[in-house]
Amino acid sequence: MEYRSLGASGLKVPALSFGTGTFGGTGPLFGAWGNTDVAEARRLIDLCLDAGV
């Protein structure tokens, strides 16, 4: 995993992250992004964890 400095904070953050904006949301706001059900969310999280993200 590649890490980068976060400005002058001294923190190191991953160069790659995993967005979860479509997980668990309903209604007009979340519906605009999409809708990922629990089973698919778990599958995607497992894939990312296995890949070291």
C-alpha positions in Angstrom: 0.0 0.0 0.0 1.3 3.4 -1.0 1.0 6.2 1.6 1.3 10.0 1.2 1.7 12.9 3.5 -1.5 14.8 4.3 -0.4 18.4 3.9 1.7 19.7 6.9 -0.2 17.6 9.4 2.4 14.9 9.7 -0.2 12.3 9.0 0.3 9.5 6.4 -2.8 8.4 4.5 -3.3 5.7 1.8 -3.1 6.8 -1.8 -6.1 4.7 -2.5 -9.3 4.6 -0.5 -12.7 2.9 -0.7 -15.8 5.0 -1.1 -18.9 3.8 0.7 -21.4 6.6 -0.3 -23.9 4.1 -1.7 -24.0 1.9 1.4 -27.2 1.8 3.4 -28.7 5.0 2.1 -32.3 5.5 0.9 -34.3 8.4 -0.2 -33.7 11.1 -2.9 -30.2 12.2 -1.7 -28.7 8.7 -1.4 -30.7 7.4 -4.4 -28.9 9.8 -6.6 -25.6 8.0 -5.9 -27.0 4.5 -6.0 -28.0 1.8 -3.5 -25.8 -1.1 -2.4 -27.5 -3.8 -0.3 -25.9 -5.3 2.7 -24.7 -8.5 1.0 -23.0 -6.6 -1.8 -21.5 -4.1 0.6 -20.0 -7.0 2.7 -18.6 -8.6 -0.5 -17.0 -5.3 -1.6 -15.5 -4.7 1.9 -14.1 -8.2 2.0 -12.5 -7.7 -1.4 -10.8 -4.5 -0.3 -9.6 -6.0 2.9 -8.1 -9.0 1.1 -6.4 -6.5 -1.3 -4.9 -4.5 1.6 -7.0 -1.4 1.1 
